[in-house]
Amino acid sequence: MFKKGWIHMFLVLLFVLSFAAGCASPAEEPDGASDSDGTEEDLFSIYAVFSTPAEEPWVSVIIAACDKLVEEGRATFAYTDNLGYAGDFERELRQVATDLHPDMITGDTFGNEEAGRRVAKDFPDIAFVFGGGLGPAEPNFSVFDNWIHEPAYLLGVMAAQLTETNKIGVVAGMPVPEVNRITNAFIFGVKAYNPDATVYVTFINSWFDPAAAKEAALAQIEQGADILYAERFGVIEAAAENGLWVFGQMNDQHELAPEYVLSSSVWNLTPTYEYVLGSIEAGFYTAQDLKDFSMMAKGGAYLAPFYELEAQIPTELVELIKQLEQQIYDGILRVDIDESTPSAVN
């Protein structure tokens, strides 16, 4: 009798416990069970793959734009750099797509154009957004470039008015369209306001070789150049050592030599990435040329401030630059795009 009663009580207790467990509220679920817990897994994921080192200005602009999205709590970001052009780039790109499968893979494909497109074709559900010299490829390979020829033109106007020797130097990377149009725009600015000036152009045939760039700049200084345009990293050091004005490029390089860097033609990729991120989240992302988002009108390019050096620039020149700058923003002044290779002496 006792034994049967005990069994009955046990079964009742078991039923009550089972019922209570089945009625547990969602708040009592284990961590991670909710699909809106705000963890890192819910954020937009970005991975970048670079051929050159992270400190190379072109690469640093991409990293800065991605870091901004991280700081705003909108994305996660990681990258691999300095992969070169001998096959490591494609292997890394494919491994990232396979193992990590981020929402977007970005970087630069200059020198690795075909490799980037091959991998993108195998992963159509990932947005590939790369800087490169070729066009977009359906369905998912978009392209961007540093369309900073407009601020480069303004720097040329400044150089034209500030040179005392009528000799100006430009040290550039490789004679490819995206470098040529910036260099030519600078020359246009010089010639428009000082047709008697001579502009020397030296290509170091490398994307990142600060020592070679510095050597080329020193050679131009020996030829009489008293103002330099640092299209590549290394030129600013040569200018500062010789007490000469110099213009930076890609990012605001004033801090590299505060007494000598007058301004820089700055590239801002934030508008590009914000557009891409929004289009992916909205479900209408497609392969396209993102050129317009790197232009001054959309905030993708601008002239860096003069900082404390403005006091050393003639007031009328400062006003002229501001007027021309506004004309570009207003669409009144259009800077010609010339992607032909400039001469060594112009």
N, C-alpha and C positions, 0 to 999 in steps of 0.2 A: 504493500500500500504506500509506504513512504517512498519507495523507489520510483513507483509510477508518478507520484505527485512531484517528485524532484525533477523527473524528466519533463513533465508538463510545464513546470515553472521555467526550466531551462529553454524550452522551445519558445515560450512567450517572450522571454528576455531577448533571445536571438532575433526574433521578429521585430521587436521594438528598435533594437540597435540597427538592424538592416534598413528599416523604414527611415530612421533619423539620418542615416548616412546618405540615403537616396534623396533626401530633401535638403541637403547642404546647400547653402547660398553660394553664388558665384564668387563672392568675396573670400570664401574659404578654399578656392582652388589653388594649386601650387603656383609658385612664381613662374611667370612665363606662359601660363595657360591663356591669358588674355591676349588678343591680337592688337591691343592698343595700349601696351604698357610703356611706350615712349622710349624703348631701349635703342641701342645703336643699330640693331638689326632692322629697325623701321626706317632709318634714314636713307636718303639717296646715296648710293655708293659710287665713288669715282676712283679709278686707278690710272696712273699715267706711266708711260714708257718713253724714255728719252735716249737718243743716240749720244748726246753730249752731256758733260757734267752739269749738276744742278746749279752751279754758280754761273754758268753761261747765261748772259742776260736774256736771251730768247726763252730759255727754259725757266728762268726765275720769274718771268711774267706769268707763265702758265701756273706755276706753283703758287704764286701770290693770289691769283684769282680763285684757285681751288681752296686755299687756306681761308680765304674770306668766307666762302660758303660753310666751311667747318666752324669758323668763329661764330657765325650766325645760327649755328645749330641746325643747318639744313642738309648737311652731307657728311660722309666720312671720306677720307682721302689718304692714299698711300702712293708711292711711286718707286720706280727703278730707273737709275740714270747711267750714263756713260757706257752704253752698250755697243757703240760703234756701228760699223757698216758691213760686217763680215758674217752675218747669220745669227748672231746672238739676239738681235732685235726681234726677229721673227719668232725664234724659239721662246723668248720671254713673253712676247705678246700672246702667243698661242697658249702658253701655260697659264697666264693670268686669266684668259677667257675661259679656259677649261676648269681650272681649280677654284677660282674666286667668283667668276661670273658676275662682275659688277654691273650696275645699271649703265655706266658709261666708262669707256676707255678713251683716254686722250693722250696728247703728247705731240711729237713732231715726226714726220716721215720724210723729211728732206734727206735724200740718200737711201731711203728705204721705202720708196713709194709703192712698188709692186708688192712688197712683203706685207705692208699694212692692209692693202686691199684683198690680198689672198686670205688673210686670217679673218677679216671682217665678213667675207662671203660665207665662211663656214659657221659664223655665229650671228645669224640675222636678227636675233632677238636682243642683241646688245647694241647700244648706240656707240659707234666709233666716231670720234670728233677730233680730227687731227690737223695740225698745221702742215701744209705741203704745197708743192708747186703745181699739182695737177687738179683736175676738177673732182666733184663728188661722184660717188658710185652707188647706185641703187642696190639694195634698199636702205642701207644703214650707215654708209660711210660719208660723213660730212667733212667739209674742209674750211679752214680759216687761214688768215695770213696777217702779217703786221702791216696794215695799210696806214703807215705813219708818214707818208710823203707830204701831207699837209703841214704838220708842225716842222718837218725837215725844211720845207720851203721858207717858213718864217725864220728858222735859224740861218738860212742862207742870206736872207735880207739883213739880219743882224751882223753877220760876218762881213757883208759888203760895206756896211757903214762903219765898222769898227777897225778894220785892217789898216795898218799904217804902211805896210810894205806892198800892198795890193797882191799879196801872195797868200793863198789859203790852202790847207791840206785836208784831204779826206782819206782815212785808212779804213778799208772795207774788207769783208770776208771773201766771198766768192762772187764772180760776175754772173749772177743768176737774176732772173726778173725781179724777185722781191727785194734784192739788194740794189739792183740798178735803178729802180724807180725812186727809191729813197735818195740815192746819191744824185741822180739827175734832178730831182726836185730841189735839193739843196743848191745845186749849180744854177738852176733857173732863178732861185731867189737871189743868189749873188749877182748874176748877170743883169737881172732886172733893175738893180739899184746901184751897180758899179760895173759897167761893161768893160772897164779897163782892168779889172782884177783877173788874176790867173788862179785857177783851181787845179791843184795836183790831186790825182786819184791813184791810190795804190791798193791792189788786191793782194791779200796774203794767202789766198787759196786754202783757207781753213776756216771752219766755223768757230774754233776756239783755240787760239795760240797767242796768249798775251805777250810772250817774249817777241814773237815775230811782228806783232802789231806795234809794239813799242819801238822796235828797230826801224820799222817803216816810217813811223812818226818822226823819229830822230833824223832820218834821212830827209824828210820834207822840211824840217826845221833848218837843216843845213842849207837847203835851197832857198831859204828866206821866208818860209811860211810863218806867220805870226799868230794865226788862229787855226785851230784844228777841229775837225768833226770826228768824234770817236764812234764810228759805225761798229767797231769791234772793241772788245775788252783789251786794255793794255795801253791805249793811246793817252788816256788821261794822265797816267803816271809820267809819260814823257813830257807832256805839256806842263805839268806842275813842276817838274824838275828844272824846266827852263823858264818858269815864270810867265807862261802864255795862257791866253784865254782858250777854253776848250768847251765843246758841246758834247753832252752825253746822248745815249740812245737806249731805247727799250723801256728802261725805268728811270726814275728821277735819280741821277747819279751825283747830285750836288755834294753829298756827304763824302764822296771819294776824294774830293779836293775842294773844300768849301771856298777857298780863296781864288779858284781859277775856273770852276765849272759854272758858266754863266746860266745855262739852261739845258734842257734835254728834250728830245722828241719822245714822248712817253706813250707806250702802248698799254691799254687797259682792257683785259679780256673779260672783265666782270659782265658787261652787257651781253657778250656772246654766250657765256655759260649760263647766265640767268635765263636767256631765251631758250637754250637747249633743254635745261632742266624743266622749265615750264611746259615745253612742248612734249617732253617725254611723260611727265606726270599727267598731262591732259590727254595723252593717247594719240597725238597727231604728229609725232616725230617722223621725219623722213630725211633721206640724204639731200643735202643742199649746200650751196656755197654761202658761207656766213659772212662774206666780205663786208657788207654794210655795217655790221655791228662793231667793226674795228675802225670806223671812220670818225672824224671829229664830231659830226652832226649827231651821232648816237652815243657820244661819250667814250668811244673806243680808242680815241687818240687825243692827246692834248699837249700843250707846251708847258713844261715845268716852270714853276715860279722862279724869279730872279733872286729871291731872298735878299740878304743884306747887300748883294752886289748891285742891286738896282741903282743905288746911289752913285755908282761909277759909270752908269750908262747914260748917255745924253737924254734929257727929258723928251726931246722931240722924237728920238728913236723909240723910246718906250711907248709913246703915244701912237706912233706909226704901227708898231707891232700889234698893239691892242686893236687898232682899227682894222688891220688886215685879218686878225684873228676873228673878229666879229663878222667880217664879211664872209669868211669861210663858213662860220656857223649859220649865217643867214642864207647861204647858197648863192651869194653874189659873186664871190671869188672862187673860181674852180682852178685847182692846181693841176696842170697837165700830168698825165701818167705816161712816162716814157721808160720802157723796160729794156731798151737797147743798152749795150755795154758802153759806158762813157770812156772817153779817151784818157790817157795818162796825164795829158796836159790840156786844160780847157780854158 
